[in-house]
Amino acid sequence: MAGNNPILGGGGLHHVAVRTHDLDASVTFYTDVLGMKVVTAFSPDVRSFVHLDTGDGSILELMQDDKPIEPAAERGVHWHLCFGTTRIEEAMKVIEAAGMKVTVPVKAVTLTNTATNPPSPMPVKVAFFIGPSGELVELFQNEPV
């Protein structure tokens, strides 16, 4: 793994895990609707899980869990998953056609990047929807300045 984190010896986010009550349905949604690719699938003694390449080598891990799943917004510190896109409007049409509940339709926002000196505007488009197991998902598109 290439990276520049001196403590971790590389760094980078390997994967984010999402519990699902229906692994097959979640895999189908993320592959057929969002275009991700299955990288590995495991069926250990405890639970089954699948790794999906989100498009840039980052991994979304879907884990079968038969326990009741609370909506993501009501659990701990996890708030949402976010995927980068260059086609937010088109992607949201596909997501809506798949029957996902849209919580925030495509919206243009100008953020202020205070990590630059002077602070600089960062125009983006965002949208949020509820995934197949109740996970809150954001799509994020950087816009040209």
C-alpha positions as CSV (number, residue, x, y, z in Angstrom):
1,M,0.0,0.0,0.0
2,A,1.5,3.3,-1.1
3,G,1.0,6.3,1.2
4,N,2.7,8.9,3.3
5,N,1.5,8.3,6.8
6,P,4.7,7.9,9.0
7,I,2.8,6.2,11.8
8,L,0.8,3.6,9.9
9,G,3.5,2.9,7.4
10,G,1.4,3.9,4.4
11,G,-2.1,4.8,5.3
12,G,-5.3,5.2,3.4
13,L,-8.7,3.9,4.2
14,H,-8.8,0.2,3.4
15,H,-12.6,-0.3,3.7
16,V,-15.8,0.9,5.4
17,A,-18.1,-1.9,6.6
18,V,-21.9,-1.8,6.5
19,R,-24.2,-4.3,8.2
20,T,-27.0,-5.6,6.1
21,H,-30.0,-7.8,6.8
22,D,-30.0,-9.1,3.2
23,L,-26.5,-9.5,1.8
24,D,-27.6,-10.6,-1.6
25,A,-30.0,-7.6,-2.0
26,S,-27.3,-5.2,-0.9
27,V,-24.7,-6.6,-3.2
28,T,-27.2,-6.4,-6.1
29,F,-27.9,-2.7,-5.3
30,Y,-24.3,-1.6,-5.0
31,T,-23.2,-3.6,-8.1
32,D,-26.2,-3.2,-10.4
33,V,-27.4,0.3,-9.4
34,L,-24.1,2.0,-8.3
35,G,-21.8,0.1,-10.6
36,M,-19.4,-1.3,-8.0
37,K,-17.5,-4.6,-8.6
38,V,-17.2,-7.6,-6.3
39,V,-13.5,-8.1,-5.3
40,T,-13.8,-10.8,-2.7
41,A,-16.6,-12.8,-1.0
42,F,-16.2,-14.6,2.3
43,S,-18.4,-17.1,4.2
44,P,-16.7,-17.7,7.5
45,D,-18.2,-19.6,10.4
46,V,-19.6,-16.4,12.0
47,R,-21.0,-14.3,9.1
48,S,-20.7,-13.8,5.4
49,F,-19.3,-10.6,3.9
50,V,-18.4,-9.2,0.5
51,H,-15.8,-6.6,-0.5
52,L,-16.8,-4.2,-3.3
53,D,-14.5,-1.9,-5.2
54,T,-16.2,1.5,-5.3
55,G,-14.3,2.5,-8.4
56,D,-10.9,3.7,-7.3
57,G,-9.7,0.7,-5.3
58,S,-11.5,1.8,-2.1
59,I,-13.5,-1.0,-0.6
60,L,-17.1,-1.1,0.7
61,E,-17.6,-4.1,2.9
62,L,-21.1,-5.5,3.2
63,M,-21.6,-7.8,6.2
64,Q,-24.6,-10.1,6.7
65,D,-26.1,-9.5,10.2
66,D,-29.5,-11.0,11.1
67,K,-29.9,-8.7,14.2
68,P,-32.3,-5.8,13.8
69,I,-30.6,-2.8,12.2
70,E,-31.4,0.7,13.4
71,P,-31.3,3.5,10.9
72,A,-27.8,4.8,10.5
73,A,-28.7,8.3,11.8
74,E,-29.7,6.8,15.2
75,R,-26.5,4.8,15.8
76,G,-23.3,5.9,17.4
77,V,-20.9,8.2,15.7
78,H,-21.3,6.9,12.1
79,W,-23.3,9.4,10.2
80,H,-23.2,8.4,6.5
81,L,-21.2,6.9,3.6
82,C,-20.1,9.2,0.8
83,F,-19.2,8.3,-2.7
84,G,-17.6,10.7,-5.2
85,T,-19.2,11.1,-8.5
86,T,-18.9,13.1,-11.7
87,R,-22.5,12.4,-12.8
88,I,-24.6,13.2,-9.7
89,E,-27.9,14.0,-11.5
90,E,-27.7,10.8,-13.7
91,A,-26.7,8.6,-10.7
92,M,-29.6,9.9,-8.6
93,K,-32.1,9.1,-11.4
94,V,-30.9,5.5,-11.4
95,I,-31.0,5.4,-7.5
96,E,-34.6,6.8,-7.5
97,A,-35.6,4.3,-10.2
98,A,-34.3,1.5,-8.0
99,G,-36.8,2.6,-5.3
100,M,-34.4,4.2,-2.8
101,K,-35.8,6.9,-0.5
102,V,-34.1,10.3,-1.4
103,T,-33.6,12.4,1.8
104,V,-31.8,15.3,0.1
105,P,-32.2,15.7,-3.7
106,V,-29.3,17.1,-5.7
107,K,-28.3,20.4,-4.3
108,A,-25.6,22.9,-5.2
109,V,-23.7,24.2,-2.2
110,T,-20.6,26.4,-2.0
111,L,-18.4,25.3,0.9
112,T,-15.6,27.5,2.3
113,N,-12.3,25.7,2.5
114,T,-10.6,27.2,5.6
115,A,-7.6,25.0,5.2
116,T,-6.3,27.3,2.5
117,N,-4.9,30.8,3.1
118,P,-6.9,32.8,2.2
119,P,-10.0,30.6,2.7
120,S,-11.3,29.6,-0.8
121,P,-14.8,28.7,-2.1
122,M,-15.4,25.1,-3.1
123,P,-18.6,24.7,-5.2
124,V,-20.0,21.2,-4.9
125,K,-23.2,19.2,-5.5
126,V,-24.5,16.8,-2.9
127,A,-27.5,14.4,-2.6
128,F,-28.5,11.9,0.1
129,F,-30.6,8.7,0.1
130,I,-31.3,5.7,2.3
131,G,-29.6,2.5,1.1
132,P,-31.1,-1.0,1.1
133,S,-30.3,-1.7,4.8
134,G,-31.1,1.7,6.2
135,E,-27.7,3.2,5.7
136,L,-27.5,6.9,4.9
137,V,-25.6,7.4,1.6
138,E,-24.3,10.7,0.2
139,L,-23.1,11.4,-3.4
140,F,-20.6,14.2,-3.6
141,Q,-19.5,16.0,-6.8
142,N,-16.8,18.7,-7.0
143,E,-17.8,21.4,-9.4
144,P,-15.4,23.5,-11.5
145,V,-14.6,26.9,-10.0
